[in-house]
Amino acid sequence: MPGPPALVLLAGPSGSGKSRLARVSGCVSVRLDDFYRDADDADMPRWGEIVDWDDPHSWNGRAAIAAITTLLDQGHVRVPVYDISLSRRIGWHELVLPDAPAGQRLCIVAEGIFAPELVRPCQELGLETRGIWLSRGGPLVFVLRLVRDLREHRKAPHILLRRGWALLRKEPAQRRAAEAKGCETLTMREAAARIKSLRRS
């Protein structure tokens, strides 16, 4: 008989394919980026003249954990919709936990760059939690991220280039930090197989 719902906290560099993997995983997907704070929040960390969106203090981890636990406990939860181009919340939407498919267990994939911050807190709450750091080649991630961000008009081009170069240099340290917080580094193929096996267990 399938076990209780499994929680996968999926991290990786911006542009590494987290959202795509969550979308095709067959699991309920929680976008952790929707828990960013508004840019005009007085306590937002800054990087030069712009907000440092890669600092965990730019994000509301407590609200993300509360949403995940509510979804597991009640089967539904109201979560924010965040517009990255506007750097603010623009609305809300409802996430619903479906019935488990026959012979499978439910799985929630919560994806975002700050997912490692939640691994141990969720485990301490008694949730069956698996942390994954999605690893892809640095230059490939740089190009994919830049193409996506330009297409979606996330920020001005010069900011995207500056941030992308900084993230490329920071990725090895981010991966080591994620591993220290309980994440396992996997390729896209390995991560997809791991999620598939969790749904069968």
C-alpha positions as CSV (number, residue, x, y, z in Angstrom):
1,M,0.0,0.0,0.0
2,P,1.4,3.4,-0.9
3,G,2.9,5.5,1.9
4,P,2.0,9.1,2.9
5,P,2.7,11.9,0.5
6,A,6.4,12.5,-0.3
7,L,7.8,16.0,-0.4
8,V,10.6,16.7,-2.9
9,L,12.4,20.0,-2.4
10,L,14.0,20.7,-5.8
11,A,16.8,23.2,-5.9
12,G,19.5,24.2,-8.5
13,P,20.8,27.3,-10.2
14,S,18.3,29.6,-11.8
15,G,17.8,28.2,-15.3
16,S,18.8,24.6,-14.5
17,G,15.3,23.2,-15.4
18,K,13.7,23.0,-11.9
19,S,10.3,24.3,-13.2
20,R,10.3,22.0,-16.2
21,L,11.1,18.9,-14.1
22,A,8.4,19.8,-11.6
23,R,5.9,20.3,-14.4
24,V,6.5,16.9,-16.0
25,S,7.0,14.9,-12.8
26,G,3.3,14.0,-12.4
27,C,3.4,15.6,-8.9
28,V,1.7,18.6,-7.4
29,S,4.1,21.5,-8.1
30,V,4.7,24.3,-5.6
31,R,6.6,27.4,-7.0
32,L,8.7,28.6,-4.1
33,D,9.6,31.7,-6.1
34,D,6.0,32.9,-5.4
35,F,7.1,33.4,-1.8
36,Y,9.5,36.2,-2.6
37,R,8.9,39.4,-0.7
38,D,7.9,42.6,-2.6
39,A,10.8,44.7,-3.8
40,D,9.8,47.7,-1.7
41,D,9.9,45.7,1.6
42,A,12.1,47.7,3.9
43,D,14.1,44.7,5.0
44,M,15.0,43.5,1.5
45,P,18.8,42.7,1.1
46,R,20.6,44.7,-1.6
47,W,23.4,43.9,-4.1
48,G,24.8,47.3,-5.2
49,E,21.9,49.4,-6.5
50,I,19.5,46.4,-6.9
51,V,17.7,43.9,-4.6
52,D,19.8,40.8,-4.0
53,W,17.2,38.2,-5.1
54,D,19.7,35.4,-4.3
55,D,19.8,36.2,-0.6
56,P,17.3,34.0,1.4
57,H,16.2,37.1,3.3
58,S,14.5,38.3,0.0
59,W,12.1,35.3,0.5
60,N,9.5,34.2,3.1
61,G,10.5,30.7,4.0
62,R,8.1,30.5,6.9
63,A,5.2,31.2,4.6
64,A,6.4,28.5,2.2
65,I,6.6,25.9,4.9
66,A,3.1,26.9,6.2
67,A,1.7,26.5,2.7
68,I,3.3,23.1,2.2
69,T,2.1,21.8,5.6
70,T,-1.5,23.2,5.0
71,L,-1.6,21.5,1.6
72,L,-0.6,18.1,3.2
73,D,-2.9,18.5,6.2
74,Q,-6.0,19.9,4.5
75,G,-5.6,18.9,0.8
76,H,-5.7,22.5,-0.5
77,V,-4.0,25.8,0.2
78,R,-4.2,29.4,-1.2
79,V,-0.7,30.5,-2.3
80,P,0.6,33.8,-3.8
81,V,1.3,34.6,-7.4
82,Y,4.5,36.6,-7.8
83,D,5.4,38.6,-10.9
84,I,9.2,38.6,-11.2
85,S,9.2,41.4,-13.8
86,L,7.3,43.6,-11.3
87,S,9.0,42.3,-8.2
88,R,5.8,41.9,-6.3
89,R,2.8,39.7,-5.5
90,I,0.0,40.2,-7.9
91,G,-2.6,37.8,-6.7
92,W,-3.4,34.3,-5.3
93,H,-4.3,30.9,-6.6
94,E,-5.4,27.6,-5.1
95,L,-3.4,24.4,-5.0
96,V,-5.3,21.2,-4.5
97,L,-3.9,17.7,-3.6
98,P,-5.6,15.2,-5.9
99,D,-6.5,11.6,-5.1
100,A,-3.5,9.2,-5.3
101,P,-3.4,7.2,-8.6
102,A,-4.0,3.5,-8.1
103,G,-0.9,1.8,-6.8
104,Q,1.0,5.1,-6.4
105,R,1.6,7.6,-3.7
106,L,1.1,11.3,-3.9
107,C,4.2,13.5,-4.3
108,I,4.7,17.2,-4.0
109,V,7.6,18.9,-5.7
110,A,8.4,22.3,-4.3
111,E,11.0,24.0,-6.5
112,G,13.1,27.1,-6.2
113,I,16.6,28.3,-5.5
114,F,15.9,28.5,-1.8
115,A,14.5,24.9,-1.5
116,P,17.6,23.8,0.5
117,E,16.6,26.2,3.3
118,L,13.5,24.0,3.9
119,V,15.0,20.5,3.9
120,R,15.8,20.2,7.6
121,P,12.9,22.3,8.9
122,C,10.5,20.0,7.0
123,Q,12.2,16.9,8.2
124,E,12.0,18.2,11.7
125,L,8.2,18.6,11.2
126,G,8.1,14.8,10.5
127,L,7.5,15.2,6.7
128,E,9.1,12.6,4.5
129,T,11.3,15.0,2.7
130,R,13.9,14.6,-0.1
131,G,16.2,17.5,-1.1
132,I,17.6,17.5,-4.6
133,W,20.1,19.9,-6.2
134,L,19.7,19.8,-9.9
135,S,23.1,19.8,-11.6
136,R,23.7,20.9,-15.2
137,G,26.7,22.4,-17.0
138,G,27.4,25.9,-15.9
139,P,27.7,27.5,-19.4
140,L,24.6,25.7,-20.5
141,V,22.7,27.0,-17.5
142,F,24.0,30.5,-18.1
143,V,22.6,30.5,-21.7
144,L,19.3,28.9,-20.8
145,R,18.8,31.3,-17.9
146,L,19.6,34.4,-20.1
147,V,17.3,33.3,-22.9
148,R,14.5,32.6,-20.5
149,D,14.9,35.9,-18.6
150,L,15.2,38.0,-21.8
151,R,12.1,36.3,-23.2
152,E,10.1,36.9,-20.0
153,H,11.4,40.5,-19.6
154,R,12.3,39.6,-16.0
155,K,14.8,42.5,-15.6
156,A,16.8,44.9,-17.7
157,P,19.3,43.2,-20.1
158,H,22.3,44.7,-18.4
159,I,21.1,43.4,-15.0
160,L,20.4,40.0,-16.4
161,L,23.9,39.7,-17.8
162,R,25.6,41.0,-14.6
163,R,23.5,38.7,-12.4
164,G,24.0,35.7,-14.7
165,W,27.8,36.0,-14.7
166,A,27.8,36.3,-10.9
167,L,25.5,33.3,-10.6
168,L,27.8,31.2,-12.8
169,R,30.7,32.0,-10.5
170,K,28.7,31.2,-7.4
171,E,27.2,27.9,-8.5
172,P,29.9,25.6,-7.1
173,A,29.6,27.2,-3.7
174,Q,25.8,27.1,-3.9
175,R,25.9,23.4,-4.6
176,R,28.2,22.7,-1.7
177,A,25.9,24.8,0.6
178,A,22.8,22.9,-0.6
179,E,24.5,19.5,0.0
180,A,25.4,20.7,3.6
181,K,21.7,21.5,4.1
182,G,20.6,18.0,3.1
183,C,20.3,18.0,-0.7
184,E,21.6,15.3,-3.0
185,T,23.2,16.5,-6.3
186,L,21.6,14.7,-9.3
187,T,21.4,15.2,-13.0
188,M,18.1,15.9,-14.7
189,R,17.7,12.3,-15.7
190,E,18.7,11.0,-12.2
191,A,16.3,13.4,-10.5
192,A,13.4,12.4,-12.7
193,A,14.1,8.7,-11.9
194,R,14.3,9.5,-8.2
195,I,10.9,11.2,-8.2
196,K,9.4,8.4,-10.2
197,S,10.7,5.8,-7.6
198,L,9.3,7.9,-4.7
199,R,5.8,7.8,-6.4
200,R,6.0,4.0,-6.5
201,S,7.2,3.4,-2.9
